[in-house]
Amino acid sequence: MPSFLHDVEIDWGWHALSSDERLVVRQHEALLQADRKSHTLHTAGEALLAAAAALPGRSLCMRAVDDDHGYTWHIEDGELCDGGEFDESGMFPDELTAEDFHEAGVTIVLTPLAFPESMLRTIQSTVARRADSLSAVVQDAWNAAANETPPGFRVAQGPRRMHSLYLPVDIWADIKDRARSEDRSMSYLVQRAVTAAYALPVE
């Protein structure tokens, strides 16, 4: 069974890139950021090779971690090589948009969200009853109740757990934009929608 990496990042040498090269980087960065936990050592190397092929003559370096190790690779003469000097200032500096993901062919984005443990237990019973995924249950809640605020709703106290959910790009973008406009976290807005959609008690 392959070991999955926790994260994959690329030093693009951003400040030295032309405007056309930066457009290429946006596409490859969208592919990486859509699901940072799906890569193995093999697929991460393939991703770096594909990026290097689209940016001939540019020096690229990648880093990643798993449960036990940290890894670094670079491209030399078109070949994938271990090691390399990773410069964080060369990383992609912008926020990706829904348009970036769509242009890269991405349809879902892995989105980390925090849930109070009491809420998580309740919606996981819905997941079990529907034989569905937590991602699907949250998507349905957002589609049904994104504009609703349950009376007295507030952030529940107590322990929280992080879950990474797969959300369609347009739902991800909607939550992200609303979080910015309301000056709230994405987790808060999702918790509010879930509470309204499934008539959960307000704690």
C-alpha positions as CSV (number, residue, x, y, z in Angstrom):
1,M,0.0,0.0,0.0
2,P,1.5,3.4,-1.0
3,S,2.4,5.9,1.7
4,F,0.7,9.2,1.2
5,L,2.4,12.5,1.7
6,H,1.0,15.2,4.0
7,D,1.8,18.0,1.7
8,V,3.6,18.9,-1.5
9,E,5.0,22.3,-2.2
10,I,7.1,23.7,-5.1
11,D,9.7,26.4,-5.2
12,W,8.9,27.9,-8.6
13,G,11.5,30.7,-8.5
14,W,8.4,32.9,-8.7
15,H,10.1,36.3,-8.8
16,A,12.1,35.4,-11.9
17,L,9.2,34.1,-13.9
18,S,7.6,35.9,-16.8
19,S,3.9,36.7,-16.9
20,D,3.2,33.8,-19.3
21,E,5.2,31.4,-17.1
22,R,3.2,32.5,-14.0
23,L,0.0,31.5,-15.8
24,V,1.5,28.1,-16.3
25,V,2.4,27.9,-12.6
26,R,-1.2,28.8,-11.6
27,Q,-2.4,25.7,-13.5
28,H,0.1,23.4,-11.9
29,E,-0.4,25.0,-8.5
30,A,-4.1,24.4,-8.8
31,L,-3.5,20.7,-9.4
32,L,-1.3,20.5,-6.3
33,Q,-3.6,22.5,-4.0
34,A,-6.8,20.7,-5.0
35,D,-5.7,17.7,-3.0
36,R,-2.5,18.0,-1.0
37,K,-2.9,14.7,0.6
38,S,-3.4,12.5,-2.4
39,H,0.2,12.3,-3.6
40,T,2.7,9.4,-3.1
41,L,6.4,9.7,-3.7
42,H,5.8,8.5,-7.2
43,T,3.0,10.9,-8.2
44,A,4.7,13.9,-6.5
45,G,7.8,13.2,-8.7
46,E,5.6,12.9,-11.8
47,A,3.9,16.3,-10.9
48,L,7.3,18.0,-10.7
49,L,8.4,16.5,-14.0
50,A,5.2,17.7,-15.7
51,A,5.7,21.2,-14.3
52,A,9.3,21.3,-15.4
53,A,8.3,20.2,-18.9
54,A,5.9,23.1,-19.1
55,L,8.6,25.5,-17.8
56,P,11.7,24.6,-19.8
57,G,14.9,26.1,-18.5
58,R,13.5,26.9,-15.1
59,S,15.0,25.4,-11.9
60,L,12.2,23.9,-9.8
61,C,12.4,22.3,-6.4
62,M,9.8,20.3,-4.5
63,R,9.4,19.4,-0.9
64,A,7.0,17.1,0.9
65,V,6.6,15.2,4.2
66,D,5.0,11.9,5.4
67,D,4.7,10.5,8.8
68,D,8.3,9.6,9.1
69,H,10.4,11.7,6.7
70,G,10.9,14.9,4.8
71,Y,11.7,14.8,1.1
72,T,13.2,17.3,-1.4
73,W,13.7,16.9,-5.2
74,H,14.8,19.1,-8.0
75,I,15.0,18.9,-11.7
76,E,18.4,18.6,-13.4
77,D,18.7,18.3,-17.2
78,G,15.1,17.2,-17.3
79,E,15.7,14.4,-14.7
80,L,14.2,14.1,-11.3
81,C,17.0,14.2,-8.6
82,D,16.9,13.9,-4.8
83,G,17.8,16.9,-2.7
84,G,18.0,20.6,-3.6
85,E,17.8,24.0,-2.0
86,F,14.2,24.9,-1.4
87,D,13.6,28.7,-1.2
88,E,10.2,29.6,0.3
89,S,10.2,33.0,-1.3
90,G,10.0,31.2,-4.7
91,M,6.7,29.6,-3.9
92,F,3.4,30.6,-5.5
93,P,2.3,33.7,-3.5
94,D,-1.3,34.2,-4.5
95,E,-4.7,32.8,-3.5
96,L,-6.2,30.5,-6.1
97,T,-9.7,31.2,-7.5
98,A,-12.4,28.9,-8.7
99,E,-11.4,30.0,-12.2
100,D,-7.9,28.7,-11.6
101,F,-9.2,25.3,-10.6
102,H,-11.6,25.1,-13.5
103,E,-8.9,26.0,-16.0
104,A,-6.7,23.2,-14.5
105,G,-9.6,20.7,-14.9
106,V,-10.1,20.5,-11.2
107,T,-13.6,19.7,-10.0
108,I,-13.2,19.2,-6.3
109,V,-11.0,20.8,-3.6
110,L,-9.9,19.1,-0.4
111,T,-11.0,21.6,2.3
112,P,-10.0,21.3,6.0
113,L,-12.8,22.3,8.3
114,A,-13.2,22.2,12.1
115,F,-16.3,20.8,13.8
116,P,-17.3,20.6,17.4
117,E,-17.2,17.0,18.5
118,S,-20.9,17.0,19.5
119,M,-21.9,18.3,16.0
120,L,-19.6,15.8,14.3
121,R,-21.2,12.9,16.2
122,T,-24.6,14.0,15.1
123,I,-23.9,14.4,11.4
124,Q,-21.9,11.2,11.3
125,S,-25.1,9.4,12.3
126,T,-26.6,11.0,9.2
127,V,-23.7,9.8,7.2
128,A,-24.2,6.3,8.4
129,R,-28.0,6.4,7.9
130,R,-27.6,7.6,4.3
131,A,-24.6,5.3,3.6
132,D,-22.9,8.5,2.3
133,S,-19.8,10.5,2.9
134,L,-19.3,13.4,5.3
135,S,-18.4,15.5,2.3
136,A,-21.7,14.8,0.6
137,V,-23.7,15.5,3.8
138,V,-22.0,18.8,4.2
139,Q,-22.5,19.7,0.5
140,D,-26.2,19.0,0.8
141,A,-26.4,21.2,4.0
142,W,-24.7,24.0,2.2
143,N,-27.0,23.8,-0.8
144,A,-30.0,23.7,1.4
145,A,-29.2,26.2,4.1
146,A,-26.2,28.4,3.2
147,N,-28.4,31.5,3.6
148,E,-30.0,30.5,6.9
149,T,-29.0,31.4,10.4
150,P,-30.6,29.3,13.2
151,P,-32.0,31.4,16.0
152,G,-29.3,31.9,18.7
153,F,-26.6,30.2,16.6
154,R,-23.1,30.6,17.9
155,V,-19.8,28.7,17.8
156,A,-20.2,25.7,20.1
157,Q,-17.8,25.4,23.0
158,G,-15.7,22.4,23.7
159,P,-13.3,20.2,21.7
160,R,-13.1,20.4,18.0
161,R,-11.8,18.0,15.3
162,M,-10.4,18.9,11.9
163,H,-11.8,17.0,8.9
164,S,-10.7,17.4,5.3
165,L,-13.7,17.3,3.1
166,Y,-13.9,17.1,-0.7
167,L,-16.1,20.0,-1.9
168,P,-17.0,20.9,-5.5
169,V,-15.0,23.9,-6.7
170,D,-18.0,26.2,-6.9
171,I,-19.2,25.4,-3.3
172,W,-15.6,25.8,-2.0
173,A,-15.5,29.2,-3.7
174,D,-18.9,30.3,-2.4
175,I,-17.9,29.4,1.2
176,K,-14.6,31.1,0.8
177,D,-16.1,34.3,-0.6
178,R,-18.8,34.4,2.1
179,A,-16.3,33.8,4.8
180,R,-14.3,36.8,3.6
181,S,-17.4,39.1,3.2
182,E,-18.7,38.1,6.7
183,D,-15.3,38.1,8.3
184,R,-15.9,34.6,9.5
185,S,-14.0,31.3,9.1
186,M,-15.1,28.8,6.5
187,S,-15.6,26.3,9.4
188,Y,-18.1,28.7,11.1
189,L,-20.2,29.1,8.0
190,V,-20.3,25.4,7.4
191,Q,-21.3,24.7,11.0
192,R,-24.1,27.3,10.7
193,A,-25.4,25.7,7.5
194,V,-25.2,22.2,8.9
195,T,-27.1,23.3,12.1
196,A,-29.9,24.9,10.0
197,A,-30.1,22.1,7.4
198,Y,-30.4,19.2,9.9
199,A,-32.2,21.2,12.6
200,L,-29.4,20.5,15.1
201,P,-29.8,22.0,18.6
202,V,-28.0,25.2,19.3
203,E,-25.6,24.7,22.1
